[in-house]
Amino acid sequence: MNKQSIFQTLLLTVLAISAIALGWLCFDSKVTATEEDYVPLCATETPIVRTPSPCAAPVPVETEAARDSKHEQVADHSTLFPMTHCLGTLTIGRKEISIAADVDEQTLATSPGWLPDSSLPGEDGMCVILGHRNRKHLRPLEKVEIGDEIFFTYPNEKVVVYRVSEITIFESTADWRLPSAEEDMLVLVTCYPFRYSGSAPGKYMVIAIAD
């Protein structure tokens, strides 16, 4: 075999080895890239030294007192159901009246409603409930007297008891004013007179204080 043949053989061998080595490098690079696509966001580049990451922080253990407090808060305010808009039930004498969680025109067409800017029943401040004067609304207020009890019951069966302290008649709606209060006060307002043909000109307001 002459020198030229030996040189060609060696050259072909080197090229073959280089091609094989290049192929392995490309394959390893693809595998590494694929694995990196699945690396968790909180993983570190140096697995030997692991430091706590924000998304791996331990979840604080909720104490029993915190759970009870949260449960009470949910119990009080979970009474506002977006599907039914039912705040609860008002009991005046023997009459039970469903109270909605709004006072828009569509709501008041079917039931009395709670004024959203006012306090919830059982909370400090003034809770205002508005309704029409028909039998399905606040007609029972016509027979209410000072000293009578009025009950408000949430869907979770929490009951707030009020006692009537004041009854005010406004002959003209323009003269009607809501009282100011810091204590737990229930204010029920409807049109007056109760038995009137057409749009009643005045307001009938009953104020009750929580027992």
MOVENQUI-V991081 format. One record per residue. D_LAST is the distance of its C-alpha to the last C-alpha in Angstrom with 1 decimal. Layout:
<<D_LAST> <D_LAST>>
This chain:
<<117.8> <118.3> <116.0> <114.5> <113.4> <111.8> <109.9> <108.6> <107.4> <105.6> <104.0> <102.7> <101.3> <99.4> <98.0> <96.8> <95.1> <93.5> <92.2> <90.7> <89.1> <87.6> <86.3> <84.4> <82.9> <81.6> <80.1> <78.3> <77.0> <75.5> <73.9> <72.3> <70.9> <69.5> <67.8> <66.3> <64.6> <62.5> <61.7> <58.0> <56.7> <55.7> <59.1> <61.3> <65.0> <66.0> <64.7> <66.1> <63.6> <60.1> <57.4> <53.7> <52.9> <49.6> <49.2> <50.0> <47.3> <45.3> <41.8> <39.2> <37.7> <33.9> <32.2> <29.7> <26.9> <27.8> <27.8> <24.3> <23.1> <25.0> <23.7> <20.0> <21.0> <23.0> <20.4> <17.9> <20.7> <23.1> <21.2> <23.6> <26.7> <29.8> <31.5> <29.0> <26.7> <23.8> <20.4> <18.5> <17.7> <15.6> <15.1> <15.5> <16.6> <19.3> <20.1> <19.6> <20.4> <21.6> <20.6> <23.3> <23.2> <25.3> <26.1> <29.9> <32.0> <32.9> <29.3> <28.1> <31.2> <29.6> <25.8> <23.0> <22.5> <20.2> <21.7> <22.9> <22.8> <19.1> <16.4> <15.4> <12.1> <10.0> <12.3> <12.4> <13.9> <14.3> <14.5> <17.1> <18.3> <21.6> <23.5> <26.3> <26.2> <28.0> <26.9> <26.4> <24.0> <21.6> <23.6> <20.8> <19.1> <22.0> <20.7> <17.0> <16.2> <13.8> <11.1> <11.4> <9.1> <10.2> <10.4> <12.0> <14.4> <16.7> <20.3> <19.9> <17.4> <14.4> <11.3> <8.2> <5.9> <5.6> <6.5> <10.0> <11.0> <14.5> <17.4> <20.5> <23.9> <26.4> <29.9> <31.2> <29.8> <31.5> <29.2> <26.0> <24.1> <20.9> <18.7> <18.3> <15.1> <14.6> <10.8> <9.0> <9.8> <11.2> <14.5> <16.6> <20.2> <23.2> <26.6> <27.5> <29.1> <28.0> <31.4> <33.8> <36.9> <37.1> <35.0> <32.4> <32.7> <29.2> <25.5> <22.5> <19.2> <15.7> <12.9> <9.2> <6.4> <3.8> <0.0>>
